[in-house]
Amino acid sequence: MKVKIEGEKIIKAVKKLDGIEIVLENNNDAKEAMDLILKKIELPNAIDFNKLRDVSVSSFQEYNTSAVQYKMIFLLEFLFEDNLSLETKVALIKEIQNFFAKI
């Protein structure tokens, strides 16, 4: 399953959780930032975070009004254990999205 997250939200999350201001220049930077974030966020007890094997990161630019003004968007692909139910996958992704919505 994949979701998109604005680069600014990732930067704000790392600032909030670790107290450092990072720069996201590429997918590797975003991957490192997501690893930091996922180790520190609190998920409800009902969600087993250990079922998430990895997060793959890619990026693209989203142009809202013109070619000059754009946002860097990171596409996060969540890789789960094979036998995990769809409901559990959705619950974990929903909690991560809720975290970013609060940033």
C-alpha positions, 0 to 999 in steps of 0.5 A, a space after each residue: 500500500 502506498 500513501 503520499 506525504 508532503 516533504 514539509 510534513 516529514 521535516 516538521 515531524 523530525 523537528 518535533 520528535 528529535 529536535 533537529 531541522 533536516 533538509 530533504 534533498 532526495 529519497 534517501 534523506 526521506 527514507 532516513 527521516 521516515 525511519 527516525 519517525 517510525 521508531 518514535 511515534 506512538 501507535 495504539 496498543 491494538 496495532 502491531 508495528 512489528 508487522 511492518 517490514 519496511 517503508 520504500 520511498 520515492 518522490 515527485 513534484 506536485 505543481 499547484 499553481 505554476 511551474 515555479 511553485 511546487 511541493 516535494 511529495 514523497 510516496 511511501 510504500 509500506 511493506 508488510 509481512 505476507 500473512 497480515 490482514 488488510 484491516 491491520 494494514 489499513 489501521 497502521 497506515 491510518 495511524 501514521 497518516 493521523 500522526 502527520 495530519 496533526 503536524 
